[in-house]
Amino acid sequence: MSPDFFQTEEATKEEPVSHFAADSTYTLVKKLAIYKMMGSNLFIDYSLMGIKAAYKVLGKRLVNFAIESTAGNIFTGGVNMQDVSRCTTELKQRGVGTVSCYVVEGVRNVENAVLDDFLNFSVNSVNEITKDGELGHFAMKLTAFISTELMEKLSLAQDRFVGDICEVKFDAADDSILSEEQLMANLAKYGITDYER
């Protein structure tokens, strides 16, 4: 065994890292209040309804500004490329890496031009966070590039496949096994008769 194996506990201790050292007291209090609010069942149950009502009464621009100024800037780095660049620089100065992500999904009747905007933002984000040869990360949600209608069709197809064709029952007491003949019959109900074993 190497001598390193027998290091004392003091020798192996690392310098403690304070993730909130760069935050002001105001920002820390704001984060605490928002984290507490996000953990509230009342907020979780009624926030979406409240935002929809606020959009109707106050308008999209004002409500989005309020969201971005409160919880938005706690959980995200911003909403455009300038925000991504600023946030990346700030985090780099603190020794924190950046993960860029375009958060969007559930767009109904989406147009190709909108999807192109999603794609352009994604490509530009990767270029921005890696421009100095730095390692960068980008989280891509493929649902941002799929319309709600298509996701609903995929969900329905999955439900039918699991329930109707494979006859999966979410009952611990049910230990029945689907026979090959029954599987073929179930597939035939949906017109699927041409397949290979």
C-alpha positions as CSV (number, residue, x, y, z in Angstrom):
1,M,0.0,0.0,0.0
2,S,1.1,3.5,-0.7
3,P,1.8,6.0,2.1
4,D,-1.0,8.1,0.8
5,F,-3.5,5.5,1.9
6,F,-2.7,6.2,5.5
7,Q,-3.2,10.0,5.4
8,T,-4.8,11.6,8.4
9,E,-8.3,12.9,8.4
10,E,-6.9,16.5,8.6
11,A,-4.8,16.0,5.5
12,T,-7.7,14.8,3.4
13,K,-10.1,17.6,4.4
14,E,-10.8,20.0,1.5
15,E,-11.3,23.7,1.9
16,P,-15.1,24.3,2.4
17,V,-16.8,26.0,-0.5
18,S,-19.5,28.6,0.1
19,H,-21.9,28.5,-2.9
20,F,-23.6,31.7,-1.7
21,A,-20.5,33.8,-0.9
22,A,-21.1,36.1,-3.9
23,D,-24.7,36.8,-3.0
24,S,-25.8,39.9,-1.1
25,T,-28.0,39.7,2.0
26,Y,-30.9,40.9,-0.1
27,T,-30.3,38.1,-2.6
28,L,-30.0,35.5,0.1
29,V,-33.3,36.6,1.7
30,K,-35.0,36.6,-1.7
31,K,-33.7,33.1,-2.5
32,L,-34.9,31.8,0.9
33,A,-38.4,33.3,0.3
34,I,-38.7,31.9,-3.2
35,Y,-37.4,28.5,-2.2
36,K,-40.0,28.4,0.7
37,M,-42.7,29.6,-1.7
38,M,-41.8,26.9,-4.3
39,G,-42.1,24.2,-1.6
40,S,-45.6,25.3,-0.7
41,N,-48.5,23.1,-1.9
42,L,-50.7,26.1,-2.2
43,F,-48.3,27.7,-4.6
44,I,-47.7,24.5,-6.5
45,D,-51.5,23.9,-6.9
46,Y,-52.5,27.4,-7.9
47,S,-49.5,29.1,-9.5
48,L,-50.3,28.2,-13.1
49,M,-53.9,29.4,-12.7
50,G,-52.7,32.6,-11.1
51,I,-50.2,33.3,-13.9
52,K,-53.0,32.7,-16.5
53,A,-55.3,35.1,-14.7
54,A,-52.5,37.7,-14.4
55,Y,-51.7,37.5,-18.1
56,K,-55.4,38.4,-18.8
57,V,-55.5,41.2,-16.3
58,L,-52.0,42.7,-16.5
59,G,-50.7,41.6,-19.8
60,K,-47.9,39.2,-20.9
61,R,-45.1,41.8,-20.8
62,L,-45.7,43.0,-17.2
63,V,-46.2,39.5,-15.8
64,N,-43.1,38.1,-17.6
65,F,-41.1,41.0,-16.2
66,A,-42.3,40.2,-12.7
67,I,-41.5,36.5,-13.1
68,E,-38.0,37.3,-14.5
69,S,-37.3,39.8,-11.7
70,T,-38.3,37.4,-8.9
71,A,-38.0,33.6,-9.4
72,G,-36.8,33.8,-12.9
73,N,-33.4,35.3,-12.1
74,I,-33.0,32.8,-9.2
75,F,-33.5,29.7,-11.3
76,T,-32.3,30.8,-14.7
77,G,-29.6,32.9,-16.2
78,G,-31.9,34.9,-18.4
79,V,-34.0,34.9,-21.5
80,N,-31.8,36.0,-24.4
81,M,-28.2,35.6,-25.7
82,Q,-27.0,38.7,-23.8
83,D,-28.3,37.1,-20.6
84,V,-26.5,33.9,-21.4
85,S,-23.2,35.7,-22.0
86,R,-23.5,37.8,-18.8
87,C,-24.4,34.8,-16.7
88,T,-21.7,32.6,-18.2
89,T,-19.1,35.3,-17.4
90,E,-20.3,35.8,-13.8
91,L,-20.4,32.1,-13.1
92,K,-16.9,31.6,-14.7
93,Q,-15.5,34.3,-12.3
94,R,-16.9,32.2,-9.4
95,G,-15.5,29.0,-10.7
96,V,-18.9,27.6,-11.7
97,G,-19.6,26.0,-15.0
98,T,-22.6,26.8,-17.2
99,V,-25.3,24.6,-18.6
100,S,-27.4,26.4,-21.2
101,C,-30.9,25.2,-22.1
102,Y,-33.8,26.6,-24.0
103,V,-36.8,25.8,-21.9
104,V,-39.9,25.5,-24.0
105,E,-42.4,22.8,-24.7
106,G,-46.0,22.2,-25.3
107,V,-46.3,24.7,-28.2
108,R,-49.6,24.1,-30.0
109,N,-49.8,24.7,-33.8
110,V,-46.1,25.6,-33.9
111,E,-44.7,27.2,-37.1
112,N,-41.4,26.3,-38.6
113,A,-40.1,29.8,-38.1
114,V,-40.6,29.4,-34.4
115,L,-38.9,26.1,-34.3
116,D,-36.0,27.7,-36.3
117,D,-35.8,30.4,-33.5
118,F,-35.5,27.6,-30.9
119,L,-32.7,25.9,-33.0
120,N,-30.8,29.2,-33.6
121,F,-30.9,30.0,-29.8
122,S,-29.6,26.5,-29.0
123,V,-26.7,26.7,-31.5
124,N,-25.8,30.3,-30.5
125,S,-25.9,29.2,-26.8
126,V,-23.4,26.5,-27.4
127,N,-21.2,28.9,-29.4
128,E,-21.4,31.5,-26.6
129,I,-20.5,29.3,-23.7
130,T,-17.6,27.6,-25.5
131,K,-16.3,30.7,-27.3
132,D,-13.0,30.8,-25.3
133,G,-12.3,27.1,-25.8
134,E,-14.0,26.4,-22.5
135,L,-15.9,23.3,-21.8
136,G,-19.7,23.9,-22.1
137,H,-22.8,22.0,-21.6
138,F,-26.2,22.3,-23.3
139,A,-29.3,20.6,-22.1
140,M,-31.6,19.9,-25.0
141,K,-35.3,19.1,-24.5
142,L,-36.4,17.5,-27.7
143,T,-40.0,18.3,-26.7
144,A,-39.1,21.9,-27.7
145,F,-39.0,20.8,-31.3
146,I,-42.2,18.8,-31.2
147,S,-45.7,20.2,-31.4
148,T,-48.2,19.4,-28.6
149,E,-50.4,17.6,-31.1
150,L,-47.6,15.1,-32.0
151,M,-46.7,14.5,-28.3
152,E,-50.4,13.8,-27.6
153,K,-50.5,11.3,-30.5
154,L,-47.3,9.6,-29.2
155,S,-48.8,9.5,-25.7
156,L,-52.0,7.9,-27.0
157,A,-50.0,5.4,-29.0
158,Q,-47.9,4.4,-26.0
159,D,-51.0,4.0,-23.8
160,R,-52.7,1.8,-26.4
161,F,-49.5,-0.3,-26.9
162,V,-49.0,-0.8,-23.2
163,G,-52.7,-1.3,-22.3
164,D,-54.4,-2.8,-25.3
165,I,-51.7,-4.7,-27.2
166,C,-49.3,-5.8,-24.3
167,E,-52.2,-5.9,-21.8
168,V,-50.0,-4.5,-19.0
169,K,-52.0,-4.3,-15.8
170,F,-50.7,-2.2,-13.0
171,D,-52.0,-4.6,-10.4
172,A,-49.5,-6.4,-8.2
173,A,-52.0,-9.3,-7.7
174,D,-52.3,-9.9,-11.5
175,D,-49.6,-12.3,-12.5
176,S,-51.1,-13.3,-15.9
177,I,-48.8,-13.7,-18.8
178,L,-49.6,-12.6,-22.3
179,S,-49.4,-15.5,-24.8
180,E,-47.9,-15.1,-28.3
181,E,-51.3,-15.9,-29.8
182,Q,-53.0,-13.2,-27.7
183,L,-50.3,-10.7,-28.6
184,M,-50.9,-11.5,-32.4
185,A,-54.7,-11.1,-31.9
186,N,-54.2,-7.8,-30.1
187,L,-52.0,-6.5,-32.9
188,A,-54.5,-7.6,-35.5
189,K,-57.2,-5.5,-33.8
190,Y,-55.2,-2.5,-34.8
191,G,-54.5,-3.8,-38.3
192,I,-50.9,-4.9,-37.6
193,T,-50.5,-8.2,-39.3
194,D,-47.3,-7.9,-41.2
195,Y,-44.3,-8.2,-38.9
196,E,-41.3,-10.5,-38.4
197,R,-40.5,-12.6,-35.3
